[in-house]
Amino acid sequence: MKKIGLSVKNCVADICRGSVKVENVIKIIARTSCRDEEDWNHVIDLYKREYWSYFPDEAEKVIRQLIAEKRVEQPRLKDKPFADIKNGVWVESEKEIIWF
C-alpha cells in the first residue's frame, strides 16, 4: 500500500525498521526547511546522532534517495502550512492530512 509520510525523522526510522518499504513511499511532506545540500547535511548529521543512532548509515541512504528522487516536499520553504502529526506520521491520501 502506498503511503505519504509527514515527518522525515519518524518516517525514515520506520523505513529502516522495516515497518514501511521505501518503494511504497509516495513522498514525505517534511517539517524541515533545508534550502541546500549544506542544510540537509546538518539535519542528517543531527538526526543520525539523535534519532537514527541504531541505523545511521541506512537512514542516511534512505533520506538521500528520497531527496534525489524528489520525494521530499518542504512546505515551510514556501511559507505554506505543514502537516500535523498528532494522529500519526503516515497517511494514504493528502485528504487525510490536517494542516497548520
C-alpha positions as a printed NumPy array, in Angstrom:
array([[ 0.   ,  0.   ,  0.   ],
       [ 1.35 ,  3.435, -0.987],
       [ 1.871,  5.99 ,  1.781],
       [ 2.631,  9.659,  2.338],
       [ 4.908, 10.426,  5.258],
       [ 4.599, 13.527,  7.411],
       [ 7.946, 13.511,  9.229],
       [11.464, 12.928,  7.904],
       [12.729, 11.887, 11.322],
       [ 9.988,  9.376, 12.087],
       [ 9.265,  8.102,  8.586],
       [12.888,  7.343,  7.766],
       [13.124,  5.481, 11.074],
       [10.027,  3.445, 10.156],
       [11.583,  2.583,  6.794],
       [14.83 ,  1.497,  8.458],
       [12.912, -0.634, 10.971],
       [11.086, -2.335,  8.104],
       [ 7.618, -1.03 ,  9.038],
       [ 7.282,  0.683,  5.638],
       [ 9.061, -0.159,  2.406],
       [10.786,  2.764,  0.712],
       [ 9.223,  1.742, -2.609],
       [ 5.775,  2.265, -1.058],
       [ 6.517,  5.866, -0.081],
       [ 4.862,  8.325, -2.447],
       [ 6.563, 11.222, -0.701],
       [ 7.367, 12.724,  2.663],
       [ 5.893, 16.115,  3.434],
       [ 8.616, 17.333,  5.775],
       [ 8.621, 19.911,  8.528],
       [12.226, 20.713,  7.649],
       [13.327, 23.819,  5.795],
       [16.537, 22.755,  4.096],
       [17.436, 25.148,  1.301],
       [20.541, 23.383,  0.046],
       [22.831, 20.398,  0.496],
       [24.608, 22.03 ,  3.43 ],
       [21.296, 22.386,  5.295],
       [20.452, 18.749,  4.568],
       [23.9  , 17.626,  5.722],
       [23.348, 19.404,  9.037],
       [19.886, 17.869,  9.543],
       [21.037, 14.399,  8.526],
       [24.037, 14.532, 10.867],
       [21.807, 15.663, 13.748],
       [19.161, 13.019, 13.08 ],
       [21.805, 10.288, 12.766],
       [23.093, 11.156, 16.252],
       [19.783, 11.864, 17.955],
       [17.099,  9.739, 16.267],
       [18.693,  7.257, 13.866],
       [21.582,  6.061, 16.038],
       [20.618,  2.388, 15.627],
       [20.805,  2.605, 11.822],
       [22.658,  5.832, 10.896],
       [24.119,  4.728,  7.562],
       [20.919,  3.088,  6.348],
       [18.879,  6.139,  7.385],
       [21.205,  8.485,  5.537],
       [20.973,  6.312,  2.434],
       [17.156,  6.323,  2.612],
       [16.763, 10.086,  3.056],
       [19.302, 10.88 ,  0.362],
       [17.478,  8.519, -2.018],
       [14.142, 10.205, -1.275],
       [15.677, 13.663, -1.749],
       [17.349, 12.658, -5.034],
       [14.073, 11.205, -6.3  ],
       [12.283, 14.431, -5.342],
       [10.051, 12.589, -2.892],
       [10.598, 15.095, -0.084],
       [ 8.428, 18.203, -0.035],
       [ 9.129, 21.085,  2.335],
       [ 6.101, 23.383,  2.643],
       [ 7.952, 25.673,  5.064],
       [10.248, 26.766,  2.227],
       [ 7.211, 28.265,  0.509],
       [ 5.656, 29.742,  3.672],
       [ 2.89 , 27.156,  3.476],
       [ 1.395, 25.26 ,  6.396],
       [ 2.807, 21.898,  7.317],
       [ 1.187, 18.686,  8.423],
       [ 0.06 , 17.936, 11.95 ],
       [ 1.451, 14.591, 13.104],
       [-0.548, 14.087, 16.293],
       [-2.641, 11.396, 14.56 ],
       [ 0.406,  9.616, 13.155],
       [ 3.112, 10.154, 10.59 ],
       [ 1.682,  8.133,  7.695],
       [-1.408,  8.696,  5.569],
       [-2.644,  7.111,  2.369],
       [-4.027, 10.318,  0.867],
       [-3.424, 14.043,  1.217],
       [-7.136, 14.317,  2.078],
       [-6.257, 12.8  ,  5.471],
       [-3.72 , 15.494,  6.35 ],
       [-4.539, 18.142,  8.935],
       [-2.604, 21.301,  8.003],
       [-1.484, 24.06 , 10.339]])
